[in-house]
């Protein structure tokens, strides 16, 4: 049995399983960003014993720990490099910390990488290679899986599609930004201000703001209820930016399948996947046309836990 951990910008999950696509027991919590990395580590240590108890296990039953971390990690030192969301993770020896405090050896990796590993083994990429996984949430991450293994470049990660700088989307007079700044949840919300500066009225979008302000959900509601032009333009710009990033991936890697998950992708086919496929078809490298399909992820909120368990199994058992 293994322990799989997801450490995200908003979500913390602990799961027990064999790394075979099933989760025997799961605990899910919400990250308190004000407490930083130290607060997250304390939550893991505090909730682990109860998770074991609920599954009828002891620490002796856990062969290893796999972690999907929301930021870049260093394979050689098994440390987190940084988090772009939460303070307290710079050059932190996470694997050593977990072994000392939870009593089992640990292996860590970026969360998008391990999510891609899960989708390749148990989800929308099962039986296919290579697959390129993209998570579109608060930020944007990517993972390249070749023959069932994560491609990690020189050991600090690879496939960082969120940091690609595309040709800027039409509709806005803006020439800077990354795929993440245009197409992530945080970026889409921030682009409301850009839309205002470009002459689009955003009063309807603001009508649907919640306690967190304008969100992607605000855009969707403005479109569904009011067919709002500004929201349509903002989401179309996001689709263009992400499609440009995917076109770059296809030119360089030509994967069999691109799988997209994360909260923003839950907008569905009409507002998210159909525009992306359209722009990739129009702007992609023509000799590679039709070789890569673009599909939704299949494993839902537990995808990183599934991947972390599979990572632990690969690392500590070799299968």
C-alpha positions as CSV (number, residue, x, y, z in Angstrom):
1,X,0.0,0.0,0.0
2,X,1.2,3.5,-0.8
3,X,0.3,7.1,0.3
4,X,-0.4,9.6,-2.4
5,X,-0.4,13.3,-1.6
6,X,-1.6,16.3,-3.6
7,X,-0.3,19.7,-2.5
8,X,-2.1,22.3,-4.6
9,X,-2.7,26.0,-4.4
10,X,-6.2,25.6,-2.9
11,X,-6.5,21.9,-2.3
12,X,-4.7,19.3,-0.1
13,X,-5.5,15.6,-0.6
14,X,-4.1,12.4,1.0
15,X,-5.0,9.0,-0.5
16,X,-4.2,5.4,0.2
17,X,-4.0,2.9,-2.6
18,X,-1.9,0.3,-4.6
19,X,-1.1,2.7,-7.5
20,X,-3.4,0.7,-9.8
21,X,-6.1,3.3,-10.5
22,X,-8.1,2.7,-7.3
23,X,-8.1,4.7,-4.1
24,X,-8.8,2.8,-0.9
25,X,-9.2,5.8,1.4
26,X,-9.2,9.6,0.8
27,X,-8.9,12.7,2.9
28,X,-9.5,16.1,1.3
29,X,-8.8,19.5,2.9
30,X,-8.6,23.2,1.8
31,X,-5.3,25.0,1.9
32,X,-5.1,28.1,4.1
33,X,-2.6,30.2,2.1
34,X,-2.0,32.5,5.1
35,X,-0.3,29.7,7.0
36,X,2.1,29.0,4.1
37,X,4.0,25.8,3.4
38,X,4.5,25.2,7.1
39,X,0.7,25.1,7.7
40,X,0.3,22.6,4.8
41,X,3.0,20.4,6.2
42,X,1.4,20.5,9.6
43,X,-2.0,19.5,8.1
44,X,-0.4,16.4,6.4
45,X,1.2,15.3,9.6
46,X,-1.9,15.9,11.7
47,X,-4.4,14.0,9.3
48,X,-2.2,11.1,8.3
49,X,-2.8,8.9,11.4
50,X,-6.6,9.2,11.1
51,X,-6.5,8.3,7.4
52,X,-4.5,5.1,8.3
53,X,-6.9,4.3,11.1
54,X,-10.0,4.7,8.9
55,X,-8.4,2.2,6.4
56,X,-7.4,-0.3,9.1
57,X,-3.7,0.2,8.4
58,X,-0.6,1.2,10.3
59,X,2.5,3.0,9.2
60,X,4.2,-0.3,8.7
61,X,1.8,-1.1,5.9
62,X,2.9,1.9,3.8
63,X,5.7,1.0,1.4
64,X,6.3,4.5,0.1
65,X,4.8,8.0,-0.4
66,X,4.3,9.8,-3.7
67,X,3.6,13.5,-4.0
68,X,2.2,15.7,-6.7
69,X,3.4,19.3,-5.7
70,X,1.9,22.5,-7.2
71,X,5.2,23.9,-8.4
72,X,8.6,22.9,-9.9
73,X,10.6,20.2,-8.0
74,X,14.1,18.9,-8.2
75,X,14.6,15.2,-8.8
76,X,18.1,15.1,-7.6
77,X,17.5,16.6,-4.2
78,X,13.8,15.6,-3.9
79,X,13.1,19.2,-2.9
80,X,10.5,21.7,-3.9
81,X,12.0,24.6,-5.9
82,X,9.2,27.1,-5.3
83,X,5.5,27.6,-5.3
84,X,3.9,30.4,-7.4
85,X,0.9,30.3,-5.1
86,X,2.0,29.9,-1.5
87,X,5.0,31.1,0.5
88,X,7.3,28.7,2.4
89,X,8.3,26.2,-0.3
90,X,11.5,27.6,-1.6
91,X,14.2,24.8,-1.8
92,X,12.3,22.8,0.8
93,X,13.5,19.1,1.3
94,X,10.0,17.7,1.1
95,X,10.8,14.0,0.6
96,X,13.1,14.0,3.7
97,X,10.5,15.9,5.7
98,X,7.8,13.3,4.9
99,X,10.1,10.3,5.6
100,X,11.0,11.8,9.0
101,X,7.4,12.7,10.0
102,X,5.3,10.0,8.3
103,X,7.8,7.1,8.6
104,X,8.0,6.0,4.9
105,X,10.3,6.9,2.0
106,X,8.9,9.5,-0.3
107,X,9.3,10.6,-4.0
108,X,8.1,14.0,-5.2
109,X,7.2,15.5,-8.6
110,X,5.2,18.4,-10.1
111,X,1.5,17.9,-9.8
112,X,0.8,18.3,-13.6
113,X,3.4,15.6,-14.3
114,X,1.8,13.1,-11.9
115,X,-1.7,14.0,-13.1
116,X,-0.5,13.2,-16.7
117,X,0.9,9.9,-15.4
118,X,-2.5,9.0,-14.0
119,X,-4.3,9.9,-17.2
120,X,-1.8,7.9,-19.2
121,X,-2.3,4.8,-17.1
122,X,-5.9,4.9,-15.9
123,X,-7.7,7.7,-17.8
124,X,-8.1,9.4,-21.1
125,X,-4.6,8.4,-22.3
126,X,-4.7,4.7,-21.4
127,X,-3.0,2.6,-24.0
128,X,-1.6,5.7,-25.9
129,X,1.9,7.2,-26.2
130,X,3.1,9.9,-26.1
131,X,0.4,11.9,-24.3
132,X,0.6,15.5,-23.2
133,X,-1.4,16.5,-20.2
134,X,-2.5,20.1,-19.5
135,X,-4.1,21.3,-16.3
136,X,-6.0,24.6,-16.6
137,X,-6.9,25.9,-13.2
138,X,-5.6,28.8,-11.1
139,X,-2.4,28.4,-13.1
140,X,-1.5,26.2,-16.1
141,X,0.8,23.2,-16.0
142,X,1.8,20.4,-18.4
143,X,3.2,16.9,-18.3
144,X,4.7,14.8,-21.1
145,X,4.2,11.0,-20.6
146,X,6.2,8.7,-22.9
147,X,5.6,4.9,-22.7
148,X,4.0,5.3,-19.3
149,X,6.8,7.3,-17.8
150,X,7.1,11.0,-17.0
151,X,9.6,12.9,-19.1
152,X,11.5,15.2,-16.8
153,X,14.2,16.7,-19.0
154,X,17.3,17.5,-17.0
155,X,15.5,16.6,-13.7
156,X,13.8,19.9,-12.8
157,X,10.8,19.4,-15.0
158,X,9.7,20.0,-18.6
159,X,6.5,20.6,-20.6
160,X,5.8,24.0,-19.0
161,X,3.2,25.0,-21.5
162,X,1.8,27.7,-19.2
163,X,5.0,29.7,-19.6
164,X,5.0,29.7,-23.4
165,X,4.5,33.2,-24.9
166,X,2.1,32.8,-27.8
167,X,1.2,35.2,-30.5
168,X,-1.3,37.4,-28.6
169,X,-5.0,36.7,-29.1
170,X,-7.0,38.9,-31.5
171,X,-9.6,41.1,-30.0
172,X,-7.3,42.9,-27.5
173,X,-4.6,45.4,-28.2
174,X,-2.1,43.7,-26.0
175,X,1.1,42.1,-27.1
176,X,2.5,40.5,-24.0
177,X,1.7,37.6,-21.7
178,X,2.1,33.9,-21.4
179,X,-0.5,31.1,-22.0
180,X,-1.1,31.1,-18.3
181,X,-1.7,34.9,-18.1
182,X,-4.4,34.5,-20.8
183,X,-6.0,31.2,-20.2
184,X,-5.7,30.2,-16.5
185,X,-8.5,30.9,-14.1
186,X,-6.6,33.7,-12.5
187,X,-5.6,35.1,-15.9
188,X,-9.1,35.0,-17.3
189,X,-10.5,36.9,-14.3
190,X,-7.7,39.5,-14.6
191,X,-8.5,40.0,-18.3
192,X,-11.7,41.7,-17.3
193,X,-9.7,44.8,-16.7
194,X,-8.0,44.5,-20.1
195,X,-11.4,44.1,-21.7
196,X,-12.5,47.4,-20.1
197,X,-9.4,49.2,-21.3
198,X,-10.1,47.9,-24.9
199,X,-13.7,49.3,-24.8
200,X,-15.7,46.3,-23.9
201,X,-18.4,46.8,-21.2
202,X,-18.0,44.4,-18.3
203,X,-21.0,45.4,-16.2
204,X,-22.8,42.2,-16.9
205,X,-19.8,40.1,-15.9
206,X,-19.4,42.0,-12.7
207,X,-23.1,41.3,-11.9
208,X,-22.1,37.6,-11.5
209,X,-19.1,38.2,-9.3
210,X,-18.9,36.3,-6.0
211,X,-17.0,36.8,-2.7
212,X,-13.8,36.2,-4.7
213,X,-14.7,38.8,-7.3
214,X,-15.0,38.0,-11.0
215,X,-14.2,34.4,-11.8
216,X,-14.4,32.1,-14.8
217,X,-17.9,31.1,-13.5
218,X,-18.9,34.8,-13.8
219,X,-18.0,34.7,-17.5
220,X,-19.9,31.5,-18.1
221,X,-23.0,32.9,-16.3
222,X,-22.8,36.1,-18.2
223,X,-22.7,34.2,-21.5
224,X,-25.4,31.6,-20.6
225,X,-27.8,34.2,-19.2
226,X,-27.1,37.4,-21.2
227,X,-25.0,36.3,-24.2
228,X,-22.5,38.9,-23.0
229,X,-20.0,40.1,-25.6
230,X,-17.2,41.0,-23.3
231,X,-17.3,37.5,-21.6
232,X,-17.3,35.8,-25.1
233,X,-14.3,37.9,-26.2
234,X,-12.3,37.1,-23.0
235,X,-13.0,33.4,-23.2
236,X,-12.2,33.3,-26.9
237,X,-8.9,35.0,-26.2
238,X,-8.1,32.3,-23.6
239,X,-9.0,29.6,-26.2
240,X,-6.7,31.3,-28.7
241,X,-3.8,31.5,-26.3
242,X,-4.1,27.9,-25.2
243,X,-4.5,26.7,-28.8
244,X,-1.3,28.6,-29.7
245,X,0.5,26.8,-26.8
246,X,-0.9,23.4,-28.0
247,X,0.2,24.2,-31.6
248,X,3.8,24.7,-30.2
249,X,3.6,21.4,-28.4
250,X,2.4,19.5,-31.5
251,X,5.2,21.1,-33.6
252,X,7.9,20.0,-31.1
253,X,6.5,16.7,-29.8
254,X,3.6,15.5,-32.0
255,X,1.9,13.6,-29.2
256,X,-0.8,11.1,-29.9
257,X,-3.2,12.8,-27.6
258,X,-3.5,16.1,-25.6
259,X,-5.6,15.7,-22.5
260,X,-6.9,18.8,-20.7
261,X,-8.1,18.8,-17.1
262,X,-8.4,21.4,-14.3
263,X,-11.3,23.5,-13.2
264,X,-11.4,25.9,-16.2
265,X,-11.8,23.0,-18.6
266,X,-15.1,22.2,-16.9
267,X,-16.7,24.9,-19.0
268,X,-17.4,22.1,-21.4
269,X,-17.2,21.6,-25.1
270,X,-19.0,24.7,-26.5
271,X,-17.0,27.3,-24.5
272,X,-13.7,25.5,-24.1
273,X,-12.8,22.4,-26.2
274,X,-14.6,23.3,-29.4
275,X,-12.9,26.7,-29.8
276,X,-9.5,25.2,-28.9
277,X,-9.8,22.4,-31.5
278,X,-10.9,25.0,-34.1
279,X,-7.9,27.2,-33.6
280,X,-5.5,24.3,-33.4
281,X,-6.9,23.0,-36.7
282,X,-6.6,26.5,-38.3
283,X,-3.1,27.4,-37.0
284,X,-1.4,24.1,-36.5
285,X,1.5,22.6,-38.5
286,X,-0.2,21.2,-41.6
287,X,2.0,18.1,-42.1
288,X,1.0,17.0,-38.6
289,X,-2.8,17.7,-39.0
290,X,-5.0,15.0,-37.6
291,X,-2.3,13.2,-35.7
292,X,-3.1,14.6,-32.3
293,X,-6.6,14.7,-30.7
294,X,-7.6,16.9,-27.9
295,X,-9.9,15.5,-25.2
296,X,-11.1,16.1,-21.6
297,X,-9.4,14.5,-18.7
298,X,-11.2,11.5,-17.2
299,X,-10.1,11.2,-13.6
300,X,-11.7,14.2,-11.9
301,X,-10.6,15.8,-8.7
302,X,-8.6,12.7,-7.6
303,X,-6.3,12.7,-10.7
304,X,-3.2,14.0,-8.8
305,X,-3.7,11.4,-6.0
306,X,-4.0,8.6,-8.6
307,X,-0.8,9.9,-10.2
308,X,1.1,10.2,-6.9
309,X,0.2,6.7,-6.0
310,X,1.3,5.4,-9.4
311,X,4.6,7.4,-9.1
312,X,5.2,5.8,-5.7
313,X,4.6,2.3,-7.2
314,X,6.9,3.0,-10.1
315,X,9.6,4.4,-7.9
316,X,9.6,1.9,-5.0
317,X,8.4,-1.3,-6.7
318,X,9.3,-0.7,-10.4
319,X,5.9,-1.5,-11.9
